Amino acid sequence: MTLTVEWLEDPQRWSELRDPWDLMAERSAWPTIYATWDFLDCCRLHFAPRRSRLAIAVVREGRQAVGFAPMLITQRQRFGLPMRQLGLLASWEADRAPLVVTAGRESECIEALLAAIAERERDWDYLQLNELAPEAPLVAALRGWATAARGFRLVESHPSPSPFINLETDVDGWLASLGASTRKSFRRYQRQLEALGRCELEMCDAPETIGPALERYLEIEDRSWKRGAGQGVAKDQRNRAFYRDALPRLAARRRGAVALLTVDGKPIAGNIELWLGRVGYCPQTTFDPEFARYSPGNVLQVMTLRWHHARGIKEYGLFGRFLENKRRFTQDFRANLNLRVLQMRSPRHWILFTPGLLRREQARPKPVVAPASGATEENGEA
């Protein structure tokens, strides 16, 4: 049976998808917290630009939904001209989030989705998909689709990679991979903290405890360097509101927690912990500078990894740390890819996009062989 695509723009109809959406996300080939309905809905409520509207693609076989694509159309301007972006509902907030598709039906669902996007070409000027796994079926399909169609220009860029800790063996196996010096320093810091008082991990993963735990986390963050640098959970009101909304929702479905390292009951370090299936994530982390000499964030990290591994987590993404700091924890990184498809089918499109393409062509060395997928540039902007 031929697959069809229905587009939903009504927030009420989006709300009705919650249970079937999450069931499909859990059973998909690449389950991730960043594809769950609650995470995406919180992104919609707190981060979607004012001049945007939902464009949720529901791929159906008959009346049965077999795939979802959470998308958003955002109105922008360039050179005084209107410009419409079609992109994913969660962009920078999500890491390597795939489409939500029934396992084994990725190729046919993606083919149907791209055909439906092409049919809506009057509604968008460029398609932006960020933080994709280069090996994802969507990437190969989109490259072929964009290069085969007349009037499209594909632009690729490579953002920072995604580091992760491999827990297929156990936490001690991971510690051993770091080398004797790093392993000993982690143990030394924990002993030093234990000498100060009762050193404990508080994992607040229930809806009634995660909210108060987040406020304790924010108190630590407020004392840290992040306040002055405009970083962290409280970097702005939208971000703070997002976590206050998202964490209780995720905890209610056993998908989120606030981890606190305490000494005699005083919180000195904290992590935001998310997970789905066999994969855990740390999108935010902080520590009290008063205890910096003891590296409380490192001590907390080892404790949380033991907690996750005991519950079946086999991979742990390190998104709450700067890249150089992440190298202390792992040498395992996954490449990421940003893809942008520009429509070049009218004078307005040429005015909008040609200057940016020319600047990037002039700013980078010419490749010996042009990549078959189209132009390449640094940051994905055109």
C-alpha positions in Angstrom: 0.0 0.0 0.0 1.3 3.5 -0.9 2.3 5.7 2.0 0.7 9.1 2.4 1.7 12.1 4.4 -0.7 14.2 6.5 0.5 17.6 7.8 -0.7 18.8 11.2 -0.5 22.4 12.3 -3.0 22.5 15.1 -1.4 22.2 18.6 -4.4 20.2 19.8 -3.9 17.5 17.2 -0.2 17.5 18.0 -1.1 16.9 21.7 -3.2 13.9 20.6 -0.2 12.2 19.2 1.7 11.9 22.5 1.1 8.2 23.3 1.5 6.7 19.8 4.5 9.0 19.2 6.3 7.8 22.3 5.5 4.2 21.7 7.0 4.5 18.2 10.0 6.4 19.5 10.8 3.7 22.1 10.5 0.9 19.5 12.4 2.7 16.7 15.8 1.6 15.4 17.4 4.7 17.1 15.5 5.4 20.3 16.6 8.7 21.9 15.2 11.0 24.5 15.5 13.9 22.0 12.8 12.3 19.8 10.2 11.8 22.6 7.0 13.8 22.6 7.5 15.6 25.9 11.0 16.8 25.0 9.8 18.1 21.7 6.7 19.7 23.1 8.8 21.6 25.7 11.0 22.8 22.8 7.9 24.0 21.0 6.6 25.9 24.0 9.8 27.5 25.1 12.1 27.8 22.1 9.9 28.0 18.9 10.2 31.6 17.4 7.1 33.7 17.6 6.7 33.8 13.8 6.6 30.0 13.4 4.0 27.3 13.0 3.9 23.6 13.4 4.4 21.3 10.4 4.1 17.8 11.9 4.3 15.2 9.2 2.4 12.0 9.9 3.3 9.2 7.5 0.5 6.8 7.1 -0.2 3.4 5.6 -4.0 3.6 5.2 -5.1 5.0 8.5 -2.2 3.6 10.5 0.7 6.0 11.4 4.1 4.4 10.5 6.3 7.5 10.9 6.5 11.0 12.3 8.6 14.1 11.4 8.5 16.9 14.0 8.9 20.0 11.9 8.4 23.8 12.1 8.1 26.6 9.5 9.7 29.8 10.7 9.3 33.2 9.1 12.6 35.1 8.8 13.9 38.1 6.8 17.0 38.7 4.7 17.8 41.9 2.8 14.3 43.0 3.6 12.8 40.0 1.9 10.7 37.3 3.5 12.4 33.9 4.0 10.8 30.8 5.4 12.8 28.0 7.0 11.5 24.4 7.2 13.3 22.7 10.0 13.1 20.3 12.8 11.0 21.2 15.9 14.1 20.8 18.1 17.2 22.1 16.5 20.2 23.0 18.7 18.4 21.6 21.8 18.5 18.1 20.4 21.5 16.0 19.5 21.4 13.6 16.6 17.7 13.1 16.9 16.3 10.9 14.1 12.9 10.9 12.6 10.4 8.8 14.6 9.8 5.8 12.3 8.6 2.2 12.7 11.8 0.1 12.8 12.5 -1.5 9.4 10.4 1.1 7.4 12.9 4.0 7.4 13.6 4.1 3.7 10.0 4.1 2.5 8.9 6.6 5.2 11.8 9.0 4.3 10.9 8.7 0.6 7.3 9.6 1.3 8.4 12.5 3.5 10.7 14.1 1.0 8.1 13.8 -1.7 5.6 15.6 0.6 8.2 18.3 1.4 8.7 18.8 -2.4 5.0 19.2 -2.9 5.0 22.0 -0.3 7.8 23.9 -1.9 5.6 27.1 -2.0 5.6 27.0 1.8 9.4 27.1 2.4 12.5 28.7 1.0 15.1 26.5 2.6 15.2 23.2 4.5 17.5 23.1 7.5 18.4 19.8 9.3 21.0 20.0 12.0 23.0 17.6 14.1 22.4 14.5 11.9 24.3 11.3 12.1 26.1 11.0 8.7 25.2 7.4 8.4 21.5 8.0 9.0 19.2 6.8 6.2 17.8 10.4 6.0 21.2 11.8 5.0 21.7 9.6 2.0 18.1 10.0 0.9 18.2 13.8 1.2 21.5 14.0 -0.7 20.0 12.1 -3.6 16.7 14.0 -3.5 18.3 17.4 -3.4 20.9 16.8 -6.2 18.4 15.1 -8.5 15.8 17.9 -8.4 16.3 21.0 -10.5 16.5 24.2 -8.6 17.8 22.9 -5.3 21.3 23.6 -3.9 22.6 21.4 -1.1 25.0 22.9 1.5 26.7 20.7 4.0 28.7 21.6 7.2 30.3 19.6 10.0 29.6 20.9 13.5 31.4 19.7 16.6 31.3 15.9 17.1 29.3 14.2 19.8 31.5 12.5 22.5 30.1 9.5 24.3 31.2 7.0 26.9 31.0 3.3 26.0 29.6 1.3 28.9 29.2 -2.0 27.1 31.6 -3.6 29.6 31.1 -1.7 32.9 32.2 1.5 34.6 35.5 0.0 35.8 36.3 -1.0 32.2 35.7 2.6 31.2 37.9 3.9 34.0 40.7 1.5 33.0 40.6 2.9 29.4 41.4 6.4 30.8 44.9 5.4 31.9 46.3 4.8 35.4 47.0 8.5 36.2 43.4 9.7 35.4 41.9 6.7 37.2 43.9 7.3 40.3 43.1 11.0 40.4 39.4 10.3 40.3 39.7 7.9 43.3 41.9 10.4 45.1 39.4 13.2 44.7 36.6 11.0 46.0 38.7 10.0 49.1 39.5 13.7 49.8 35.8 14.6 49.7 34.9 11.6 51.9 37.4 13.0 54.4 35.4 16.2 54.6 32.2 14.5 55.6 29.5 12.1 54.4 29.9 12.1 50.5 26.7 10.9 48.8 24.9 10.8 45.4 21.3 12.0 45.5 19.5 10.9 42.3 16.2 12.7 42.2 14.2 11.0 39.5 10.6 11.2 40.8 8.2 14.0 39.6 7.8 15.2 43.2 11.5 15.4 43.9 13.0 16.5 40.6 11.6 20.1 40.8 13.1 20.9 44.2 16.3 19.2 43.1 16.5 21.4 40.1 16.3 24.5 42.3 19.2 23.1 44.4 21.1 22.6 41.2 20.4 26.2 40.2 21.8 27.4 43.5 25.1 25.6 42.7 25.1 27.0 39.2 24.5 30.5 40.5 27.7 30.3 42.5 29.7 28.9 39.6 31.5 30.6 36.6 28.5 29.9 34.4 26.5 32.8 35.9 28.9 35.4 34.7 29.5 33.6 31.3 25.8 33.4 30.4 26.0 29.6 30.3 24.0 26.7 31.9 20.4 26.0 32.7 19.8 29.6 33.9 21.6 31.3 31.0 18.2 33.0 30.2 14.6 32.8 31.2 13.5 30.6 28.3 16.2 28.0 29.1 15.3 28.0 32.8 11.6 27.6 32.0 12.3 24.8 29.6 14.1 22.7 32.2 11.5 23.5 34.9 8.8 22.2 32.5 10.6 19.3 30.9 12.3 17.6 33.8 9.1 16.8 35.8 7.4 15.5 32.6 10.4 13.3 31.8 10.6 12.0 35.4 7.0 11.0 35.3 7.9 8.7 32.4 11.2 7.6 34.1 13.4 9.4 31.6 15.0 12.2 33.6 16.7 13.1 36.9 18.8 15.7 38.7 21.9 14.1 40.2 23.4 16.0 43.2 26.7 15.2 44.9 26.5 16.2 48.6 28.9 16.5 51.5 27.1 16.3 54.8 23.9 17.1 52.9 25.3 20.2 51.1 25.1 20.0 47.3 28.5 20.7 45.7 28.0 19.5 42.2 25.0 18.6 39.9 24.2 17.0 36.6 21.0 17.0 34.5 20.5 13.3 33.5 18.3 12.1 30.6 17.9 8.7 29.2 15.8 6.4 26.9 16.4 2.7 26.3 20.1 1.9 26.5 21.4 5.5 26.0 21.9 8.2 28.7 22.8 11.8 28.3 24.2 14.7 30.4 23.0 18.0 28.8 24.0 20.2 31.8 26.5 20.0 34.6 27.8 22.4 37.3 29.9 22.5 40.5 30.6 24.7 43.5 33.9 26.6 43.0 34.5 26.4 46.7 35.2 22.7 46.2 37.0 23.0 42.8 40.3 21.6 44.2 38.5 18.2 44.7 37.0 18.0 41.1 33.5 17.3 42.4 32.1 17.2 38.9 34.4 14.3 38.0 33.5 12.4 41.2 29.8 12.9 40.5 30.3 11.7 36.9 31.7 8.4 38.0 28.8 7.9 40.5 26.1 8.7 38.0 27.7 6.3 35.4 27.5 3.5 38.0 23.9 4.4 38.6 23.1 4.3 34.9 25.0 1.1 34.1 23.2 -0.7 36.9 19.9 0.2 35.1 21.1 -1.1 31.6 22.6 2.0 30.1 25.3 1.0 27.6 26.2 4.5 26.1 26.3 7.9 27.7 26.5 11.2 25.8 28.6 14.0 27.2 26.8 17.2 26.1 27.2 19.3 29.2 31.0 19.8 29.0 33.3 21.7 26.7 35.0 19.5 24.1 38.5 19.6 25.6 37.1 18.6 29.0 35.2 15.8 27.4 38.5 14.3 26.1 39.4 13.6 29.7 36.5 11.2 29.8 36.5 9.6 26.4 38.2 9.3 23.0 34.9 8.1 21.4 33.3 10.7 19.2 30.6 10.5 16.6 30.6 12.9 13.6 27.7 15.2 13.1 26.3 16.8 9.9 24.2 19.8 9.1 22.3 19.8 5.8 20.6 22.8 4.2 18.7 22.6 1.0 18.2 26.0 -0.7 15.6 26.6 -3.3 17.1 28.5 -6.3 14.0 28.6 -8.4 13.2 32.3 -8.5 14.9 35.7 -8.6 14.0 36.2 -4.9 15.8 33.0 -4.0 18.9 34.0 -5.9 18.9 37.4 -4.1 18.5 35.6 -0.7 21.1 32.9 -1.1 23.7 33.8 -3.7 25.7 36.3 -1.7 26.2 33.9 1.2 27.2 31.1 -1.2 29.7 33.3 -3.0 31.3 34.5 0.3 31.9 31.0 1.4 33.3 30.0 -2.0 35.8 32.8 -1.7 36.7 32.2 1.9 37.7 28.5 1.6 40.2 26.8 -0.6 38.8 25.1 -3.7 38.6 21.4 -3.3 40.4 19.3 -5.9 37.2 17.4 -6.6 33.9 18.9 -5.8 31.8 16.7 -3.6 28.9 15.1 -5.3 26.5 16.3 -2.6 27.0 20.0 -3.4 28.7 22.9 -1.7 30.5 22.6 1.6 31.1 25.3 4.1 31.9 25.8 7.8 28.8 26.6 9.7 25.8 25.6 7.7 24.6 29.2 7.1 23.9 30.3 3.7 
